[in-house]
Amino acid sequence: MTPHEELGALAADLGDDEVRVLVLVGRRLLVGQRSYGRLDVQGNARDWRAEAAEELLDGCVYLACETMRRGRVEP
């Protein structure tokens, strides 16, 4: 089974909200593809763990800023 066929089979068994999550991830992949070209996991020498850690930390900063903006800072 090709990856496209496997994705279609998985999507057929998922609920609408679960498929929406996959669509969001797919859209992010397309944004990355436009910036960096097609994903090549084996051929890319990036440190994926370090990249993920940096992105997660950035996300924490963004969430904290939004929380502060909305006045939801709790002790």
Beta strands, then each sheet from edge to edge (+ up, - down):
end
